[in-house]
Amino acid sequence: MEDKDKRIPKLRRQLRVCNINMLAWSENKPNPTKEEADELRTLKYKHDNAVNEYLHFIENETWDKHTFVSLPLDETKLKEQQEFLETHQSPIETSGN
């Protein structure tokens, strides 16, 4: 289970990096040559592999979606901290500019 939880962000990150690399390539080479087009083919190949891995994982693994549930706040501790801040924190003065 933990291995799957680590795999999902890794695949997302891998796909995001491929997308960013393709965008950067297109921004940095507005008039590419035929040789530079090979770089784009390599980026496309890596992107296609990342998409296929991500889709394969989604389709073939049991992907448990997790939601974060926070613990209930201790109101007394929260009130204590707020009082501490009110007594020890000086108000921020602005210059009015």
N, CA, C and O atoms as a CHARMM CRD file, in Angstrom:
* protein
*
  388
    1    1 MET  N      0.82400  -1.19800   0.00000 PROA 1      0.00000
    2    1 MET  CA     0.00000   0.00000   0.00000 PROA 1      0.00000
    3    1 MET  C      0.86700   1.26100   0.00000 PROA 1      0.00000
    4    1 MET  O      0.60100   2.19800  -0.75300 PROA 1      0.00000
    5    2 GLU  N      1.90800   1.28600   0.84600 PROA 2      0.00000
    6    2 GLU  CA     2.76100   2.45900   0.90300 PROA 2      0.00000
    7    2 GLU  C      3.50900   2.65900  -0.40600 PROA 2      0.00000
    8    2 GLU  O      3.72900   3.79100  -0.83600 PROA 2      0.00000
    9    3 ASP  N      3.89700   1.56400  -1.03500 PROA 3      0.00000
   10    3 ASP  CA     4.60200   1.66100  -2.31200 PROA 3      0.00000
   11    3 ASP  C      3.72200   2.32200  -3.35900 PROA 3      0.00000
   12    3 ASP  O      4.20200   3.12500  -4.15800 PROA 3      0.00000
   13    4 LYS  N      2.43100   1.98800  -3.36300 PROA 4      0.00000
   14    4 LYS  CA     1.49400   2.59700  -4.31400 PROA 4      0.00000
   15    4 LYS  C      1.33900   4.08700  -4.03300 PROA 4      0.00000
   16    4 LYS  O      1.27700   4.90000  -4.95600 PROA 4      0.00000
   17    5 ASP  N      1.27700   4.43900  -2.73700 PROA 5      0.00000
   18    5 ASP  CA     1.12900   5.84500  -2.37900 PROA 5      0.00000
   19    5 ASP  C      2.32000   6.67300  -2.83800 PROA 5      0.00000
   20    5 ASP  O      2.16500   7.85100  -3.16200 PROA 5      0.00000
   21    6 LYS  N      3.50100   6.07700  -2.86900 PROA 6      0.00000
   22    6 LYS  CA     4.69400   6.78700  -3.33300 PROA 6      0.00000
   23    6 LYS  C      4.74700   6.82800  -4.85000 PROA 6      0.00000
   24    6 LYS  O      5.29200   7.76900  -5.42700 PROA 6      0.00000
   25    7 ARG  N      4.18800   5.82100  -5.50000 PROA 7      0.00000
   26    7 ARG  CA     4.26100   5.70100  -6.95700 PROA 7      0.00000
   27    7 ARG  C      3.40300   6.75600  -7.65200 PROA 7      0.00000
   28    7 ARG  O      3.80100   7.29300  -8.68500 PROA 7      0.00000
   29    8 ILE  N      2.24000   7.05500  -7.10000 PROA 8      0.00000
   30    8 ILE  CA     1.33700   8.02100  -7.73700 PROA 8      0.00000
   31    8 ILE  C      1.98900   9.40300  -7.85500 PROA 8      0.00000
   32    8 ILE  O      2.01500   9.95900  -8.95300 PROA 8      0.00000
   33    9 PRO  N      2.52000   9.98100  -6.76200 PROA 9      0.00000
   34    9 PRO  CA     3.17000  11.29300  -6.91700 PROA 9      0.00000
   35    9 PRO  C      4.37500  11.24700  -7.84200 PROA 9      0.00000
   36    9 PRO  O      4.64200  12.21100  -8.56100 PROA 9      0.00000
   37   10 LYS  N      5.11800  10.11900  -7.83300 PROA 10     0.00000
   38   10 LYS  CA     6.27600  10.00500  -8.71700 PROA 10     0.00000
   39   10 LYS  C      5.83900  10.08100 -10.17000 PROA 10     0.00000
   40   10 LYS  O      6.46400  10.77900 -10.96800 PROA 10     0.00000
   41   11 LEU  N      4.76800   9.36700 -10.52600 PROA 11     0.00000
   42   11 LEU  CA     4.29300   9.38600 -11.90800 PROA 11     0.00000
   43   11 LEU  C      3.74700  10.75200 -12.29000 PROA 11     0.00000
   44   11 LEU  O      3.95100  11.21200 -13.41400 PROA 11     0.00000
   45   12 ARG  N      3.05900  11.39900 -11.37000 PROA 12     0.00000
   46   12 ARG  CA     2.56500  12.76300 -11.64200 PROA 12     0.00000
   47   12 ARG  C      3.72800  13.71500 -11.87800 PROA 12     0.00000
   48   12 ARG  O      3.71600  14.50900 -12.81800 PROA 12     0.00000
   49   13 ARG  N      4.73100  13.62300 -11.01200 PROA 13     0.00000
   50   13 ARG  CA     5.90200  14.49100 -11.12600 PROA 13     0.00000
   51   13 ARG  C      6.61900  14.24300 -12.44700 PROA 13     0.00000
   52   13 ARG  O      7.04500  15.18400 -13.11700 PROA 13     0.00000
   53   14 GLN  N      6.75000  12.97600 -12.81600 PROA 14     0.00000
   54   14 GLN  CA     7.41000  12.61500 -14.06600 PROA 14     0.00000
   55   14 GLN  C      6.67600  13.23100 -15.25800 PROA 14     0.00000
   56   14 GLN  O      7.30900  13.77300 -16.16500 PROA 14     0.00000
   57   15 LEU  N      5.37800  13.15100 -15.25800 PROA 15     0.00000
   58   15 LEU  CA     4.57900  13.70900 -16.34000 PROA 15     0.00000
   59   15 LEU  C      4.68300  15.23500 -16.36500 PROA 15     0.00000
   60   15 LEU  O      4.79600  15.84100 -17.43000 PROA 15     0.00000
   61   16 ARG  N      4.64500  15.84600 -15.18200 PROA 16     0.00000
   62   16 ARG  CA     4.73900  17.30600 -15.10200 PROA 16     0.00000
   63   16 ARG  C      6.09100  17.78800 -15.62800 PROA 16     0.00000
   64   16 ARG  O      6.15700  18.79300 -16.33600 PROA 16     0.00000
   65   17 VAL  N      7.16400  17.08200 -15.28900 PROA 17     0.00000
   66   17 VAL  CA     8.49500  17.46800 -15.75900 PROA 17     0.00000
   67   17 VAL  C      8.57000  17.37800 -17.28500 PROA 17     0.00000
   68   17 VAL  O      9.15100  18.24800 -17.93400 PROA 17     0.00000
   69   18 CYS  N      7.98700  16.33600 -17.84600 PROA 18     0.00000
   70   18 CYS  CA     7.97400  16.20700 -19.31700 PROA 18     0.00000
   71   18 CYS  C      7.21800  17.36500 -19.96000 PROA 18     0.00000
   72   18 CYS  O      7.66300  17.91700 -20.96600 PROA 18     0.00000
   73   19 ASN  N      6.08700  17.72900 -19.38500 PROA 19     0.00000
   74   19 ASN  CA     5.31000  18.85200 -19.92400 PROA 19     0.00000
   75   19 ASN  C      6.10500  20.15200 -19.85400 PROA 19     0.00000
   76   19 ASN  O      6.12800  20.92500 -20.81100 PROA 19     0.00000
   77   20 ILE  N      6.74900  20.38700 -18.72500 PROA 20     0.00000
   78   20 ILE  CA     7.54100  21.61100 -18.55500 PROA 20     0.00000
   79   20 ILE  C      8.70500  21.63300 -19.54100 PROA 20     0.00000
   80   20 ILE  O      9.00900  22.67300 -20.12600 PROA 20     0.00000
   81   21 ASN  N      9.35400  20.48800 -19.72400 PROA 21     0.00000
   82   21 ASN  CA    10.47500  20.43300 -20.67600 PROA 21     0.00000
   83   21 ASN  C     10.02100  20.74800 -22.09200 PROA 21     0.00000
   84   21 ASN  O     10.71700  21.44600 -22.82900 PROA 21     0.00000
   85   22 MET  N      8.86200  20.23900 -22.47500 PROA 22     0.00000
   86   22 MET  CA     8.35700  20.52600 -23.82400 PROA 22     0.00000
   87   22 MET  C      8.00400  22.00400 -23.97300 PROA 22     0.00000
   88   22 MET  O      8.27200  22.60400 -25.01400 PROA 22     0.00000
   89   23 LEU  N      7.40800  22.58800 -22.94500 PROA 23     0.00000
   90   23 LEU  CA     7.08900  24.01900 -22.99200 PROA 23     0.00000
   91   23 LEU  C      8.36300  24.86300 -23.06000 PROA 23     0.00000
   92   23 LEU  O      8.44100  25.81700 -23.83400 PROA 23     0.00000
   93   24 ALA  N      9.35100  24.51000 -22.25300 PROA 24     0.00000
   94   24 ALA  CA    10.61100  25.25200 -22.25900 PROA 24     0.00000
   95   24 ALA  C     11.29300  25.15100 -23.61600 PROA 24     0.00000
   96   24 ALA  O     11.82900  26.13500 -24.12700 PROA 24     0.00000
   97   25 TRP  N     11.26900  23.95700 -24.19300 PROA 25     0.00000
   98   25 TRP  CA    11.87300  23.77900 -25.50800 PROA 25     0.00000
   99   25 TRP  C     11.21000  24.68700 -26.53300 PROA 25     0.00000
  100   25 TRP  O     11.88800  25.34700 -27.32100 PROA 25     0.00000
  101   26 SER  N      9.87300  24.71800 -26.51900 PROA 26     0.00000
  102   26 SER  CA     9.16200  25.53300 -27.51400 PROA 26     0.00000
  103   26 SER  C      9.39000  27.02900 -27.29200 PROA 26     0.00000
  104   26 SER  O      9.40900  27.80200 -28.25000 PROA 26     0.00000
  105   27 GLU  N      9.56300  27.44500 -26.02400 PROA 27     0.00000
  106   27 GLU  CA     9.83200  28.86100 -25.74500 PROA 27     0.00000
  107   27 GLU  C     11.24900  29.25100 -26.15400 PROA 27     0.00000
  108   27 GLU  O     11.47500  30.35700 -26.64300 PROA 27     0.00000
  109   28 ASN  N     12.19400  28.34700 -25.95500 PROA 28     0.00000
  110   28 ASN  CA    13.59400  28.66000 -26.21700 PROA 28     0.00000
  111   28 ASN  C     13.99300  28.48500 -27.68200 PROA 28     0.00000
  112   28 ASN  O     15.04300  28.97400 -28.10000 PROA 28     0.00000
  113   29 LYS  N     13.17800  27.80500 -28.44900 PROA 29     0.00000
  114   29 LYS  CA    13.50900  27.56400 -29.86000 PROA 29     0.00000
  115   29 LYS  C     12.31400  27.94000 -30.73800 PROA 29     0.00000
  116   29 LYS  O     11.59700  27.06600 -31.22600 PROA 29     0.00000
  117   30 PRO  N     12.10500  29.23700 -30.93500 PROA 30     0.00000
  118   30 PRO  CA    10.94600  29.65600 -31.73600 PROA 30     0.00000
  119   30 PRO  C     11.07800  29.29200 -33.22000 PROA 30     0.00000
  120   30 PRO  O     10.07000  29.12200 -33.90600 PROA 30     0.00000
  121   31 ASN  N     12.31100  29.17200 -33.71600 PROA 31     0.00000
  122   31 ASN  CA    12.55600  28.79600 -35.10800 PROA 31     0.00000
  123   31 ASN  C     13.51400  27.61100 -35.13400 PROA 31     0.00000
  124   31 ASN  O     14.68900  27.78000 -35.45900 PROA 31     0.00000
  125   32 PRO  N     13.03900  26.42900 -34.80100 PROA 32     0.00000
  126   32 PRO  CA    13.94900  25.28600 -34.68200 PROA 32     0.00000
  127   32 PRO  C     14.45800  24.79600 -36.03200 PROA 32     0.00000
  128   32 PRO  O     13.79000  24.90800 -37.06000 PROA 32     0.00000
  129   33 THR  N     15.65100  24.25600 -35.98400 PROA 33     0.00000
  130   33 THR  CA    16.23900  23.63100 -37.16900 PROA 33     0.00000
  131   33 THR  C     15.84000  22.15000 -37.18700 PROA 33     0.00000
  132   33 THR  O     15.20600  21.65500 -36.25500 PROA 33     0.00000
  133   34 LYS  N     16.22300  21.45500 -38.26200 PROA 34     0.00000
  134   34 LYS  CA    15.90200  20.02400 -38.34000 PROA 34     0.00000
  135   34 LYS  C     16.61300  19.23400 -37.24200 PROA 34     0.00000
  136   34 LYS  O     16.06900  18.26500 -36.71100 PROA 34     0.00000
  137   35 GLU  N     17.83200  19.65800 -36.90800 PROA 35     0.00000
  138   35 GLU  CA    18.57500  18.97500 -35.84300 PROA 35     0.00000
  139   35 GLU  C     17.89600  19.18100 -34.48600 PROA 35     0.00000
  140   35 GLU  O     17.82400  18.26700 -33.66500 PROA 35     0.00000
  141   36 GLU  N     17.40500  20.39100 -34.27200 PROA 36     0.00000
  142   36 GLU  CA    16.73200  20.68200 -33.00600 PROA 36     0.00000
  143   36 GLU  C     15.38800  19.96900 -32.91200 PROA 36     0.00000
  144   36 GLU  O     14.88800  19.72200 -31.81400 PROA 36     0.00000
  145   37 ALA  N     14.80800  19.64100 -34.05200 PROA 37     0.00000
  146   37 ALA  CA    13.54700  18.90100 -34.04800 PROA 37     0.00000
  147   37 ALA  C     13.72500  17.51000 -33.45600 PROA 37     0.00000
  148   37 ALA  O     12.78800  16.94300 -32.89400 PROA 37     0.00000
  149   38 ASP  N     14.93500  16.96000 -33.58300 PROA 38     0.00000
  150   38 ASP  CA    15.21500  15.66000 -32.95900 PROA 38     0.00000
  151   38 ASP  C     15.10300  15.74300 -31.44000 PROA 38     0.00000
  152   38 ASP  O     14.66900  14.79100 -30.79200 PROA 38     0.00000
  153   39 GLU  N     15.49600  16.88200 -30.87600 PROA 39     0.00000
  154   39 GLU  CA    15.34800  17.07900 -29.43000 PROA 39     0.00000
  155   39 GLU  C     13.87000  17.00600 -29.04700 PROA 39     0.00000
  156   39 GLU  O     13.51400  16.41200 -28.02900 PROA 39     0.00000
  157   40 LEU  N     13.02200  17.61000 -29.86300 PROA 40     0.00000
  158   40 LEU  CA    11.58400  17.58300 -29.58800 PROA 40     0.00000
  159   40 LEU  C     11.04000  16.16100 -29.68600 PROA 40     0.00000
  160   40 LEU  O     10.18600  15.76100 -28.89500 PROA 40     0.00000
  161   41 ARG  N     11.53300  15.40800 -30.65200 PROA 41     0.00000
  162   41 ARG  CA    11.10000  14.00500 -30.76400 PROA 41     0.00000
  163   41 ARG  C     11.47500  13.21500 -29.51300 PROA 41     0.00000
  164   41 ARG  O     10.70200  12.38400 -29.03700 PROA 41     0.00000
  165   42 THR  N     12.66000  13.48000 -28.99200 PROA 42     0.00000
  166   42 THR  CA    13.09400  12.80800 -27.76800 PROA 42     0.00000
  167   42 THR  C     12.19300  13.20400 -26.60000 PROA 42     0.00000
  168   42 THR  O     11.79200  12.35200 -25.80700 PROA 42     0.00000
  169   43 LEU  N     11.87500  14.49300 -26.49400 PROA 43     0.00000
  170   43 LEU  CA    10.98400  14.95300 -25.42400 PROA 43     0.00000
  171   43 LEU  C      9.59700  14.33300 -25.56400 PROA 43     0.00000
  172   43 LEU  O      8.97900  13.95400 -24.56900 PROA 43     0.00000
  173   44 LYS  N      9.11000  14.23000 -26.80100 PROA 44     0.00000
  174   44 LYS  CA     7.79800  13.62700 -27.03700 PROA 44     0.00000
  175   44 LYS  C      7.80800  12.15900 -26.64100 PROA 44     0.00000
  176   44 LYS  O      6.84400  11.66500 -26.05500 PROA 44     0.00000
  177   45 TYR  N      8.89100  11.46000 -26.95700 PROA 45     0.00000
  178   45 TYR  CA     9.01500  10.04600 -26.59700 PROA 45     0.00000
  179   45 TYR  C      8.96200   9.87700 -25.07500 PROA 45     0.00000
  180   45 TYR  O      8.26600   8.99800 -24.56400 PROA 45     0.00000
  181   46 LYS  N      9.70400  10.72600 -24.35800 PROA 46     0.00000
  182   46 LYS  CA     9.69500  10.66000 -22.89100 PROA 46     0.00000
  183   46 LYS  C      8.30800  10.98900 -22.34300 PROA 46     0.00000
  184   46 LYS  O      7.83800  10.36300 -21.39300 PROA 46     0.00000
  185   47 HSD  N      7.65800  11.98400 -22.95600 PROA 47     0.00000
  186   47 HSD  CA     6.31200  12.37000 -22.52500 PROA 47     0.00000
  187   47 HSD  C      5.32700  11.22300 -22.73500 PROA 47     0.00000
  188   47 HSD  O      4.53300  10.90500 -21.84900 PROA 47     0.00000
  189   48 ASP  N      5.38600  10.60400 -23.91400 PROA 48     0.00000
  190   48 ASP  CA     4.48400   9.48800 -24.21100 PROA 48     0.00000
  191   48 ASP  C      4.69100   8.33400 -23.23400 PROA 48     0.00000
  192   48 ASP  O      3.72800   7.70800 -22.79100 PROA 48     0.00000
  193   49 ASN  N      5.94400   8.05800 -22.90200 PROA 49     0.00000
  194   49 ASN  CA     6.21800   7.00700 -21.92800 PROA 49     0.00000
  195   49 ASN  C      5.66000   7.34600 -20.54900 PROA 49     0.00000
  196   49 ASN  O      5.10700   6.48100 -19.87000 PROA 49     0.00000
  197   50 ALA  N      5.80500   8.60000 -20.13800 PROA 50     0.00000
  198   50 ALA  CA     5.28300   9.02100 -18.83900 PROA 50     0.00000
  199   50 ALA  C      3.76400   8.90500 -18.79600 PROA 50     0.00000
  200   50 ALA  O      3.20300   8.45400 -17.79700 PROA 50     0.00000
  201   51 VAL  N      3.09500   9.31200 -19.87600 PROA 51     0.00000
  202   51 VAL  CA     1.63800   9.20200 -19.95000 PROA 51     0.00000
  203   51 VAL  C      1.21600   7.74000 -19.89000 PROA 51     0.00000
  204   51 VAL  O      0.28700   7.38900 -19.16300 PROA 51     0.00000
  205   52 ASN  N      1.89000   6.89400 -20.64600 PROA 52     0.00000
  206   52 ASN  CA     1.53900   5.47100 -20.66900 PROA 52     0.00000
  207   52 ASN  C      1.74100   4.81800 -19.30900 PROA 52     0.00000
  208   52 ASN  O      0.91300   4.01200 -18.88500 PROA 52     0.00000
  209   53 GLU  N      2.83200   5.15100 -18.61600 PROA 53     0.00000
  210   53 GLU  CA     3.06600   4.59300 -17.28300 PROA 53     0.00000
  211   53 GLU  C      1.97800   5.03100 -16.30800 PROA 53     0.00000
  212   53 GLU  O      1.46200   4.23400 -15.52400 PROA 53     0.00000
  213   54 TYR  N      1.64500   6.31200 -16.37700 PROA 54     0.00000
  214   54 TYR  CA     0.62400   6.86700 -15.47600 PROA 54     0.00000
  215   54 TYR  C     -0.72800   6.20200 -15.74300 PROA 54     0.00000
  216   54 TYR  O     -1.41400   5.79300 -14.80600 PROA 54     0.00000
  217   55 LEU  N     -1.10600   6.09400 -17.00200 PROA 55     0.00000
  218   55 LEU  CA    -2.38400   5.46000 -17.34700 PROA 55     0.00000
  219   55 LEU  C     -2.38800   3.98000 -16.97400 PROA 55     0.00000
  220   55 LEU  O     -3.39100   3.46300 -16.48200 PROA 55     0.00000
  221   56 HSD  N     -1.28400   3.30900 -17.20400 PROA 56     0.00000
  222   56 HSD  CA    -1.18700   1.89700 -16.84800 PROA 56     0.00000
  223   56 HSD  C     -1.39600   1.70500 -15.34200 PROA 56     0.00000
  224   56 HSD  O     -2.10300   0.79400 -14.91300 PROA 56     0.00000
  225   57 PHE  N     -0.77700   2.56800 -14.55800 PROA 57     0.00000
  226   57 PHE  CA    -0.91400   2.46100 -13.10800 PROA 57     0.00000
  227   57 PHE  C     -2.35500   2.71100 -12.67800 PROA 57     0.00000
  228   57 PHE  O     -2.88800   2.00100 -11.82500 PROA 57     0.00000
  229   58 ILE  N     -2.98000   3.71800 -13.27100 PROA 58     0.00000
  230   58 ILE  CA    -4.37000   4.04300 -12.91500 PROA 58     0.00000
  231   58 ILE  C     -5.30000   2.89400 -13.28700 PROA 58     0.00000
  232   58 ILE  O     -6.17800   2.52700 -12.50700 PROA 58     0.00000
  233   59 GLU  N     -5.11300   2.33300 -14.46200 PROA 59     0.00000
  234   59 GLU  CA    -6.03300   1.30200 -14.95600 PROA 59     0.00000
  235   59 GLU  C     -5.81500  -0.06100 -14.31200 PROA 59     0.00000
  236   59 GLU  O     -6.77300  -0.82000 -14.16400 PROA 59     0.00000
  237   60 ASN  N     -4.58800  -0.39800 -13.92500 PROA 60     0.00000
  238   60 ASN  CA    -4.29600  -1.75400 -13.47700 PROA 60     0.00000
  239   60 ASN  C     -4.06900  -1.91100 -11.98200 PROA 60     0.00000
  240   60 ASN  O     -4.04600  -3.03900 -11.48900 PROA 60     0.00000
  241   61 GLU  N     -3.90700  -0.85500 -11.26900 PROA 61     0.00000
  242   61 GLU  CA    -3.68600  -0.94100  -9.82800 PROA 61     0.00000
  243   61 GLU  C     -4.93500  -0.44900  -9.10200 PROA 61     0.00000
  244   61 GLU  O     -5.73700   0.31000  -9.64700 PROA 61     0.00000
  245   62 THR  N     -5.07200  -0.89000  -7.89000 PROA 62     0.00000
  246   62 THR  CA    -6.16900  -0.34900  -7.08800 PROA 62     0.00000
  247   62 THR  C     -5.68600   0.97300  -6.52900 PROA 62     0.00000
  248   62 THR  O     -4.82500   1.01700  -5.65100 PROA 62     0.00000
  249   63 TRP  N     -6.23100   2.01000  -7.03100 PROA 63     0.00000
  250   63 TRP  CA    -5.81700   3.34900  -6.66600 PROA 63     0.00000
  251   63 TRP  C     -6.74200   3.85100  -5.57200 PROA 63     0.00000
  252   63 TRP  O     -7.87400   4.25200  -5.84000 PROA 63     0.00000
  253   64 ASP  N     -6.26000   3.82600  -4.35200 PROA 64     0.00000
  254   64 ASP  CA    -7.05500   4.32300  -3.23600 PROA 64     0.00000
  255   64 ASP  C     -6.86100   5.82100  -3.14300 PROA 64     0.00000
  256   64 ASP  O     -5.74200   6.30500  -2.97400 PROA 64     0.00000
  257   65 LYS  N     -7.93800   6.53900  -3.25200 PROA 65     0.00000
  258   65 LYS  CA    -7.85800   7.98300  -3.11100 PROA 65     0.00000
  259   65 LYS  C     -7.98300   8.31200  -1.62700 PROA 65     0.00000
  260   65 LYS  O     -8.89200   7.84300  -0.94200 PROA 65     0.00000
  261   66 HSD  N     -7.06700   9.11300  -1.15800 PROA 66     0.00000
  262   66 HSD  CA    -7.05300   9.46600   0.25300 PROA 66     0.00000
  263   66 HSD  C     -7.46800  10.92300   0.41800 PROA 66     0.00000
  264   66 HSD  O     -7.14300  11.77700  -0.40600 PROA 66     0.00000
  265   67 THR  N     -8.17600  11.18100   1.47700 PROA 67     0.00000
  266   67 THR  CA    -8.50200  12.55500   1.81800 PROA 67     0.00000
  267   67 THR  C     -7.91900  12.83500   3.18400 PROA 67     0.00000
  268   67 THR  O     -7.87100  11.95400   4.04300 PROA 67     0.00000
  269   68 PHE  N     -7.48200  14.04800   3.38000 PROA 68     0.00000
  270   68 PHE  CA    -6.87400  14.43600   4.64000 PROA 68     0.00000
  271   68 PHE  C     -7.96100  14.89100   5.59000 PROA 68     0.00000
  272   68 PHE  O     -8.78600  15.74000   5.25100 PROA 68     0.00000
  273   69 VAL  N     -7.95600  14.32800   6.76700 PROA 69     0.00000
  274   69 VAL  CA    -8.89900  14.73300   7.80300 PROA 69     0.00000
  275   69 VAL  C     -8.07900  15.23900   8.97100 PROA 69     0.00000
  276   69 VAL  O     -7.28900  14.49700   9.55400 PROA 69     0.00000
  277   70 SER  N     -8.26700  16.49900   9.31100 PROA 70     0.00000
  278   70 SER  CA    -7.48900  17.06000  10.40300 PROA 70     0.00000
  279   70 SER  C     -8.12300  16.69300  11.74000 PROA 70     0.00000
  280   70 SER  O     -9.31800  16.41200  11.83300 PROA 70     0.00000
  281   71 LEU  N     -7.29900  16.70600  12.74800 PROA 71     0.00000
  282   71 LEU  CA    -7.78600  16.43500  14.09200 PROA 71     0.00000
  283   71 LEU  C     -8.55800  17.64300  14.59500 PROA 71     0.00000
  284   71 LEU  O     -8.26900  18.77000  14.19400 PROA 71     0.00000
  285   72 PRO  N     -9.53500  17.42800  15.46800 PROA 72     0.00000
  286   72 PRO  CA   -10.25800  18.57200  16.00700 PROA 72     0.00000
  287   72 PRO  C     -9.31100  19.46300  16.82100 PROA 72     0.00000
  288   72 PRO  O     -8.42600  18.97100  17.52000 PROA 72     0.00000
  289   73 LEU  N     -9.50900  20.75400  16.71900 PROA 73     0.00000
  290   73 LEU  CA    -8.65700  21.69600  17.42400 PROA 73     0.00000
  291   73 LEU  C     -9.01000  21.73500  18.90000 PROA 73     0.00000
  292   73 LEU  O    -10.17400  21.65300  19.29000 PROA 73     0.00000
  293   74 ASP  N     -7.97800  21.85900  19.69600 PROA 74     0.00000
  294   74 ASP  CA    -8.17100  22.04300  21.12600 PROA 74     0.00000
  295   74 ASP  C     -8.41400  23.53400  21.34700 PROA 74     0.00000
  296   74 ASP  O     -7.48700  24.34000  21.26800 PROA 74     0.00000
  297   75 GLU  N     -9.65100  23.89100  21.62100 PROA 75     0.00000
  298   75 GLU  CA   -10.02700  25.30300  21.72700 PROA 75     0.00000
  299   75 GLU  C     -9.28000  26.02700  22.83700 PROA 75     0.00000
  300   75 GLU  O     -8.96000  27.20700  22.69000 PROA 75     0.00000
  301   76 THR  N     -8.99300  25.34600  23.94600 PROA 76     0.00000
  302   76 THR  CA    -8.29400  26.00900  25.05400 PROA 76     0.00000
  303   76 THR  C     -6.87100  26.37300  24.63000 PROA 76     0.00000
  304   76 THR  O     -6.39100  27.46500  24.93300 PROA 76     0.00000
  305   77 LYS  N     -6.19800  25.46100  23.93200 PROA 77     0.00000
  306   77 LYS  CA    -4.83200  25.73600  23.46800 PROA 77     0.00000
  307   77 LYS  C     -4.83300  26.85900  22.43600 PROA 77     0.00000
  308   77 LYS  O     -3.94700  27.71300  22.43500 PROA 77     0.00000
  309   78 LEU  N     -5.82400  26.85100  21.56800 PROA 78     0.00000
  310   78 LEU  CA    -5.95000  27.89400  20.56500 PROA 78     0.00000
  311   78 LEU  C     -6.15700  29.26200  21.21600 PROA 78     0.00000
  312   78 LEU  O     -5.55800  30.25400  20.80000 PROA 78     0.00000
  313   79 LYS  N     -6.99800  29.30100  22.22800 PROA 79     0.00000
  314   79 LYS  CA    -7.26600  30.55300  22.94000 PROA 79     0.00000
  315   79 LYS  C     -6.00500  31.03800  23.66400 PROA 79     0.00000
  316   79 LYS  O     -5.71300  32.23400  23.67800 PROA 79     0.00000
  317   80 GLU  N     -5.26600  30.10800  24.26200 PROA 80     0.00000
  318   80 GLU  CA    -4.00900  30.44900  24.92700 PROA 80     0.00000
  319   80 GLU  C     -3.02700  31.09100  23.96200 PROA 80     0.00000
  320   80 GLU  O     -2.40900  32.10900  24.27300 PROA 80     0.00000
  321   81 GLN  N     -2.88900  30.48900  22.79500 PROA 81     0.00000
  322   81 GLN  CA    -1.95800  31.01400  21.80100 PROA 81     0.00000
  323   81 GLN  C     -2.38500  32.38700  21.29600 PROA 81     0.00000
  324   81 GLN  O     -1.55000  33.26400  21.07500 PROA 81     0.00000
  325   82 GLN  N     -3.67600  32.56200  21.12000 PROA 82     0.00000
  326   82 GLN  CA    -4.18500  33.85200  20.64900 PROA 82     0.00000
  327   82 GLN  C     -3.92100  34.94200  21.68800 PROA 82     0.00000
  328   82 GLN  O     -3.51900  36.04900  21.33200 PROA 82     0.00000
  329   83 GLU  N     -4.14100  34.63900  22.96600 PROA 83     0.00000
  330   83 GLU  CA    -3.86900  35.61100  24.02600 PROA 83     0.00000
  331   83 GLU  C     -2.38300  35.94800  24.08200 PROA 83     0.00000
  332   83 GLU  O     -2.01400  37.10700  24.26900 PROA 83     0.00000
  333   84 PHE  N     -1.53700  34.94500  23.92000 PROA 84     0.00000
  334   84 PHE  CA    -0.10000  35.17800  23.91900 PROA 84     0.00000
  335   84 PHE  C      0.29200  36.12700  22.78500 PROA 84     0.00000
  336   84 PHE  O      1.07600  37.05400  22.99000 PROA 84     0.00000
  337   85 LEU  N     -0.25000  35.89400  21.60200 PROA 85     0.00000
  338   85 LEU  CA     0.06900  36.76000  20.46800 PROA 85     0.00000
  339   85 LEU  C     -0.41500  38.18400  20.69500 PROA 85     0.00000
  340   85 LEU  O      0.27200  39.14000  20.33600 PROA 85     0.00000
  341   86 GLU  N     -1.59100  38.33000  21.28800 PROA 86     0.00000
  342   86 GLU  CA    -2.13300  39.67400  21.53400 PROA 86     0.00000
  343   86 GLU  C     -1.27800  40.45300  22.52100 PROA 86     0.00000
  344   86 GLU  O     -1.12800  41.66700  22.38200 PROA 86     0.00000
  345   87 THR  N     -0.71300  39.77200  23.52200 PROA 87     0.00000
  346   87 THR  CA     0.08000  40.47800  24.52500 PROA 87     0.00000
  347   87 THR  C      1.52400  40.68500  24.10700 PROA 87     0.00000
  348   87 THR  O      2.14300  41.66100  24.53100 PROA 87     0.00000
  349   88 HSD  N      2.08100  39.80600  23.29500 PROA 88     0.00000
  350   88 HSD  CA     3.50200  39.87900  22.96500 PROA 88     0.00000
  351   88 HSD  C      3.80700  40.37900  21.55600 PROA 88     0.00000
  352   88 HSD  O      4.96600  40.63000  21.22400 PROA 88     0.00000
  353   89 GLN  N      2.80400  40.52000  20.75100 PROA 89     0.00000
  354   89 GLN  CA     3.04800  40.94000  19.37400 PROA 89     0.00000
  355   89 GLN  C      2.64400  42.39800  19.23600 PROA 89     0.00000
  356   89 GLN  O      1.51800  42.77500  19.56100 PROA 89     0.00000
  357   90 SER  N      3.58300  43.22500  18.74400 PROA 90     0.00000
  358   90 SER  CA     3.25900  44.63300  18.56600 PROA 90     0.00000
  359   90 SER  C      2.51800  44.81600  17.25000 PROA 90     0.00000
  360   90 SER  O      2.80000  44.12400  16.27200 PROA 90     0.00000
  361   91 PRO  N      1.57300  45.74600  17.22500 PROA 91     0.00000
  362   91 PRO  CA     0.84000  45.96600  15.97100 PROA 91     0.00000
  363   91 PRO  C      1.77800  46.50800  14.89900 PROA 91     0.00000
  364   91 PRO  O      2.71000  47.25600  15.19500 PROA 91     0.00000
  365   92 ILE  N      1.52700  46.13400  13.68100 PROA 92     0.00000
  366   92 ILE  CA     2.35100  46.56200  12.56400 PROA 92     0.00000
  367   92 ILE  C      1.93400  47.97900  12.17600 PROA 92     0.00000
  368   92 ILE  O      0.76000  48.26100  11.93300 PROA 92     0.00000
  369   93 GLU  N      2.92500  48.85000  12.12700 PROA 93     0.00000
  370   93 GLU  CA     2.65700  50.23400  11.73800 PROA 93     0.00000
  371   93 GLU  C      2.93000  50.37800  10.26700 PROA 93     0.00000
  372   93 GLU  O      3.94800  49.90100   9.76500 PROA 93     0.00000
  373   94 THR  N      2.02000  51.04000   9.56900 PROA 94     0.00000
  374   94 THR  CA     2.21800  51.27500   8.14100 PROA 94     0.00000
  375   94 THR  C      2.48700  52.74100   7.91400 PROA 94     0.00000
  376   94 THR  O      2.04300  53.59500   8.68100 PROA 94     0.00000
  377   95 SER  N      3.21600  53.02400   6.85800 PROA 95     0.00000
  378   95 SER  CA     3.57100  54.41600   6.55000 PROA 95     0.00000
  379   95 SER  C      2.44600  55.12500   5.81500 PROA 95     0.00000
  380   95 SER  O      2.45400  56.35200   5.71600 PROA 95     0.00000
  381   96 GLY  N      1.49100  54.38500   5.30500 PROA 96     0.00000
  382   96 GLY  CA     0.37100  55.00200   4.62300 PROA 96     0.00000
  383   96 GLY  C      0.64900  55.29900   3.17000 PROA 96     0.00000
  384   96 GLY  O     -0.17800  55.93300   2.51400 PROA 96     0.00000
  385   97 ASN  N      1.76900  54.87300   2.64200 PROA 97     0.00000
  386   97 ASN  CA     2.10000  55.11600   1.24200 PROA 97     0.00000
  387   97 ASN  C      1.35700  54.18700   0.35800 PROA 97     0.00000
  388   97 ASN  O      1.50900  54.24300  -0.86300 PROA 97     0.00000
